[in-house]
Amino acid sequence: MHRRMCWLSASGDNGEKILHLQTAPNEPWRPYTTFRQFAVPDYNIPGGSKGWATYQKLLKAGWTLVPTALANEFSASVAPVEL
């Protein structure tokens, strides 16, 4: 199964990056919080990375970490699927 994760800018684009996941090559990157079946609660650390606990869990489970530049390249090259 296709299981990738990447640190991408949050929707507010304030420079903060949060964990994003992709479970199929034709799907867009989505914040880890939209994947209830994979996400775990964040650590209660002021200023901590959003998704760090989930990242650790998924890394141990065999998920692949994709560099941000490469994730953006994949997202730009995926054409929308027409139904």
N, CA, C and O atoms as a DFTB+ gen file, in Angstrom:
332 C
 N C O
     1  1       0.834      -1.188       0.000
     2  2       0.000       0.000       0.000
     3  2       0.878       1.251       0.000
     4  3       1.940       1.279       0.621
     5  1       0.430       2.249      -0.683
     6  2       1.108       3.541      -0.795
     7  2       0.911       4.310       0.511
     8  3      -0.214       4.701       0.823
     9  1       1.961       4.531       1.269
    10  2       1.860       5.250       2.539
    11  2       3.041       6.190       2.658
    12  3       4.171       5.780       2.926
    13  1       2.742       7.482       2.448
    14  2       3.815       8.482       2.502
    15  2       3.412       9.613       3.426
    16  3       2.228       9.890       3.614
    17  1       4.412      10.263       4.001
    18  2       4.187      11.419       4.859
    19  2       5.205      12.489       4.538
    20  3       6.295      12.208       4.039
    21  1       4.828      13.734       4.835
    22  2       5.666      14.869       4.492
    23  2       5.311      16.036       5.411
    24  3       4.173      16.151       5.865
    25  1       6.282      16.895       5.682
    26  2       6.051      18.108       6.466
    27  2       5.797      19.250       5.489
    28  3       6.696      19.664       4.758
    29  1       4.562      19.756       5.481
    30  2       4.162      20.834       4.581
    31  2       3.599      22.002       5.380
    32  3       3.195      21.842       6.532
    33  1       3.576      23.165       4.764
    34  2       3.056      24.359       5.425
    35  2       1.595      24.178       5.796
    36  3       0.812      23.553       5.081
    37  1       1.262      24.749       6.942
    38  2      -0.133      24.734       7.389
    39  2      -0.946      25.649       6.487
    40  3      -0.383      26.466       5.759
    41  1      -2.253      25.517       6.531
    42  2      -3.115      26.295       5.635
    43  2      -2.959      27.797       5.834
    44  3      -3.148      28.558       4.885
    45  1      -2.622      28.242       7.038
    46  2      -2.431      29.668       7.294
    47  2      -1.122      30.187       6.726
    48  3      -0.926      31.399       6.637
    49  1      -0.220      29.288       6.339
    50  2       1.074      29.623       5.752
    51  2       1.861      30.617       6.598
    52  3       2.459      31.555       6.073
    53  1       1.855      30.403       7.916
    54  2       2.619      31.254       8.825
    55  2       4.026      30.718       9.037
    56  3       4.715      31.116       9.976
    57  1       4.443      29.827       8.175
    58  2       5.774      29.256       8.278
    59  2       5.796      27.949       9.049
    60  3       6.765      27.193       8.974
    61  1       4.730      27.681       9.790
    62  2       4.635      26.444      10.552
    63  2       4.344      25.288       9.600
    64  3       3.522      25.407       8.691
    65  1       5.028      24.177       9.822
    66  2       4.774      22.995       9.008
    67  2       4.104      21.943       9.874
    68  3       4.431      21.774      11.049
    69  1       3.164      21.244       9.268
    70  2       2.505      20.151       9.964
    71  2       2.598      18.898       9.107
    72  3       2.829      18.969       7.900
    73  1       2.417      17.765       9.742
    74  2       2.513      16.496       9.040
    75  2       1.333      16.321       8.086
    76  3       0.179      16.526       8.462
    77  1       1.640      15.940       6.858
    78  2       0.629      15.629       5.856
    79  2       0.832      14.184       5.420
    80  3       1.951      13.672       5.427
    81  1      -0.264      13.535       5.042
    82  2      -0.212      12.131       4.638
    83  2      -0.796      11.951       3.252
    84  3      -1.606      12.749       2.780
    85  1      -0.358      10.874       2.617
    86  2      -0.876      10.508       1.300
    87  2      -0.955       8.980       1.276
    88  3       0.048       8.300       1.493
    89  1      -2.153       8.444       1.011
    90  2      -2.331       6.989       1.020
    91  2      -2.481       6.385      -0.376
    92  3      -2.543       5.165      -0.524
    93  1      -2.540       7.234      -1.390
    94  2      -2.601       6.765      -2.779
    95  2      -1.900       7.797      -3.648
    96  3      -1.977       8.991      -3.358
    97  1      -1.214       7.369      -4.713
    98  2      -0.453       8.299      -5.538
    99  2      -1.296       9.377      -6.214
   100  3      -0.780      10.451      -6.522
   101  1      -2.568       9.116      -6.448
   102  2      -3.409      10.103      -7.133
   103  2      -4.169      11.003      -6.155
   104  3      -4.968      11.837      -6.581
   105  1      -3.931      10.847      -4.861
   106  2      -4.596      11.682      -3.863
   107  2      -3.722      12.877      -3.498
   108  3      -2.496      12.796      -3.560
   109  1      -4.354      13.985      -3.117
   110  2      -3.567      15.134      -2.656
   111  2      -3.038      14.872      -1.251
   112  3      -3.543      14.002      -0.541
   113  1      -2.022      15.626      -0.859
   114  2      -1.531      15.573       0.508
   115  2      -2.576      16.207       1.408
   116  3      -3.103      17.278       1.106
   117  1      -2.875      15.532       2.528
   118  2      -3.851      16.063       3.477
   119  2      -3.244      16.069       4.876
   120  3      -2.416      15.216       5.196
   121  1      -3.652      17.033       5.718
   122  2      -3.142      17.072       7.090
   123  2      -3.440      15.769       7.828
   124  3      -4.474      15.135       7.614
   125  1      -2.525      15.393       8.685
   126  2      -2.655      14.134       9.412
   127  2      -3.947      14.051      10.222
   128  3      -4.447      12.953      10.469
   129  1      -4.488      15.176      10.632
   130  2      -5.700      15.184      11.455
   131  2      -6.927      14.687      10.693
   132  3      -7.931      14.331      11.311
   133  1      -6.865      14.656       9.364
   134  2      -7.995      14.155       8.579
   135  2      -7.986      12.631       8.486
   136  3      -8.939      12.033       7.984
   137  1      -6.929      12.010       8.962
   138  2      -6.804      10.551       8.945
   139  2      -6.970      10.017      10.367
   140  3      -5.985       9.699      11.034
   141  1      -8.191       9.921      10.817
   142  2      -8.451       9.491      12.197
   143  2      -7.926       8.090      12.476
   144  3      -7.569       7.773      13.610
   145  1      -7.880       7.259      11.458
   146  2      -7.424       5.888      11.659
   147  2      -5.918       5.803      11.888
   148  3      -5.434       4.788      12.390
   149  1      -5.165       6.849      11.531
   150  2      -3.712       6.841      11.693
   151  2      -3.213       7.833      12.744
   152  3      -2.193       7.587      13.388
   153  1      -3.914       8.940      12.922
   154  2      -3.446      10.018      13.798
   155  2      -3.534       9.632      15.273
   156  3      -4.445       8.920      15.696
   157  1      -2.576      10.116      16.030
   158  2      -2.584       9.985      17.489
   159  2      -2.500      11.394      18.069
   160  3      -2.058      12.316      17.383
   161  1      -2.916      11.574      19.318
   162  2      -2.883      12.919      19.910
   163  2      -1.468      13.501      19.935
   164  3      -0.487      12.788      20.144
   165  1      -1.393      14.802      19.718
   166  2      -0.099      15.500      19.772
   167  2       0.416      15.538      21.201
   168  3      -0.356      15.465      22.157
   169  1       1.728      15.653      21.334
   170  2       2.337      15.838      22.642
   171  2       1.964      17.225      23.160
   172  3       1.823      18.164      22.377
   173  1       1.807      17.353      24.451
   174  2       1.467      18.632      25.058
   175  2       2.754      19.413      25.357
   176  3       3.146      19.583      26.511
   177  1       3.395      19.881      24.282
   178  2       4.651      20.630      24.387
   179  2       4.450      21.967      23.686
   180  3       4.202      21.994      22.481
   181  1       4.553      23.087      24.420
   182  2       4.391      24.400      23.780
   183  2       5.376      24.567      22.616
   184  3       6.577      24.350      22.775
   185  1       4.861      24.951      21.455
   186  2       5.702      25.154      20.278
   187  2       6.121      23.865      19.594
   188  3       6.920      23.896      18.657
   189  1       5.597      22.731      20.045
   190  2       5.962      21.445      19.451
   191  2       5.383      21.285      18.051
   192  3       4.403      21.939      17.695
   193  1       5.989      20.425      17.276
   194  2       5.532      20.184      15.901
   195  2       4.192      19.461      15.896
   196  3       3.998      18.473      16.604
   197  1       3.274      19.973      15.085
   198  2       1.961      19.356      14.941
   199  2       2.099      18.091      14.103
   200  3       2.441      18.150      12.922
   201  1       1.833      16.960      14.720
   202  2       1.932      15.692      14.014
   203  2       3.149      14.872      14.404
   204  3       3.345      13.782      13.865
   205  1       3.965      15.356      15.315
   206  2       5.202      14.652      15.666
   207  2       4.919      13.254      16.226
   208  3       5.601      12.295      15.864
   209  1       3.931      13.134      17.096
   210  2       3.603      11.820      17.667
   211  2       3.101      10.876      16.574
   212  3       3.456       9.698      16.553
   213  1       2.286      11.391      15.680
   214  2       1.788      10.577      14.563
   215  2       2.944      10.182      13.648
   216  3       3.011       9.040      13.191
   217  1       3.853      11.116      13.378
   218  2       5.031      10.819      12.553
   219  2       5.825       9.653      13.145
   220  3       6.206       8.731      12.424
   221  1       6.073       9.693      14.446
   222  2       6.838       8.629      15.086
   223  2       6.129       7.277      14.962
   224  3       6.764       6.257      14.694
   225  1       4.824       7.278      15.157
   226  2       4.039       6.043      15.047
   227  2       4.104       5.479      13.629
   228  3       4.349       4.288      13.437
   229  1       3.883       6.348      12.633
   230  2       3.842       5.878      11.248
   231  2       5.218       5.484      10.724
   232  3       5.332       4.567       9.911
   233  1       6.250       6.159      11.178
   234  2       7.611       5.791      10.781
   235  2       7.926       4.367      11.253
   236  3       8.504       3.572      10.511
   237  1       7.546       4.060      12.472
   238  2       7.747       2.704      13.000
   239  2       6.914       1.677      12.242
   240  3       7.291       0.508      12.151
   241  1       5.777       2.119      11.697
   242  2       4.887       1.221      10.952
   243  2       5.310       1.049       9.489
   244  3       4.654       0.330       8.734
   245  1       6.412       1.712       9.085
   246  2       6.931       1.515       7.738
   247  2       6.543       2.561       6.708
   248  3       6.800       2.375       5.518
   249  1       5.930       3.656       7.139
   250  2       5.586       4.727       6.204
   251  2       6.872       5.388       5.712
   252  3       7.897       5.358       6.393
   253  1       6.806       5.982       4.527
   254  2       7.954       6.647       3.913
   255  2       7.856       8.152       4.105
   256  3       6.804       8.746       3.867
   257  1       8.957       8.771       4.537
   258  2       9.020      10.224       4.648
   259  2       9.519      10.781       3.321
   260  3      10.555      10.357       2.810
   261  1       8.777      11.733       2.770
   262  2       9.109      12.350       1.485
   263  2       9.590      13.780       1.746
   264  3       8.939      14.509       2.494
   265  1      10.716      14.203       1.148
   266  2      11.157      15.590       1.311
   267  2      10.105      16.565       0.775
   268  3       9.422      16.271      -0.206
   269  1       9.982      17.708       1.416
   270  2       8.977      18.701       1.036
   271  2       9.050      19.062      -0.446
   272  3       8.018      19.120      -1.115
   273  1      10.238      19.302      -0.961
   274  2      10.387      19.682      -2.371
   275  2       9.858      18.591      -3.300
   276  3       9.242      18.888      -4.324
   277  1      10.092      17.367      -2.953
   278  2       9.629      16.256      -3.775
   279  2       8.119      16.095      -3.674
   280  3       7.466      15.786      -4.671
   281  1       7.554      16.298      -2.491
   282  2       6.102      16.198      -2.318
   283  2       5.392      17.243      -3.157
   284  3       4.378      16.948      -3.790
   285  1       5.912      18.462      -3.168
   286  2       5.305      19.523      -3.969
   287  2       5.405      19.205      -5.454
   288  3       4.496      19.526      -6.219
   289  1       6.492      18.582      -5.866
   290  2       6.662      18.191      -7.266
   291  2       5.619      17.141      -7.649
   292  3       5.007      17.231      -8.714
   293  1       5.417      16.144      -6.780
   294  2       4.416      15.115      -7.049
   295  2       3.025      15.715      -7.116
   296  3       2.235      15.352      -7.988
   297  1       2.714      16.630      -6.206
   298  2       1.382      17.231      -6.180
   299  2       1.114      18.018      -7.451
   300  3       0.000      17.990      -7.974
   301  1       2.119      18.718      -7.951
   302  2       1.950      19.540      -9.148
   303  2       1.805      18.677     -10.400
   304  3       1.186      19.100     -11.377
   305  1       2.371      17.474     -10.376
   306  2       2.343      16.646     -11.582
   307  2       1.146      15.709     -11.654
   308  3       0.940      15.042     -12.668
   309  1       0.360      15.652     -10.594
   310  2      -0.796      14.762     -10.594
   311  2      -1.988      15.478     -11.201
   312  3      -2.429      16.511     -10.697
   313  1      -2.496      14.930     -12.269
   314  2      -3.663      15.537     -12.932
   315  2      -4.927      15.102     -12.200
   316  3      -4.996      13.983     -11.692
   317  1      -5.925      15.977     -12.144
   318  2      -7.180      15.591     -11.506
   319  2      -7.847      14.442     -12.260
   320  3      -7.771      14.356     -13.486
   321  1      -8.487      13.583     -11.519
   322  2      -9.162      12.442     -12.106
   323  2     -10.616      12.821     -12.393
   324  3     -11.329      13.298     -11.509
   325  1     -11.040      12.609     -13.618
   326  2     -12.427      12.902     -13.975
   327  2     -13.246      11.639     -13.815
   328  3     -12.827      10.550     -14.205
   329  1     -14.427      11.807     -13.232
   330  2     -15.318      10.660     -13.030
   331  2     -16.459      10.693     -14.013
   332  3     -17.313       9.806     -13.997
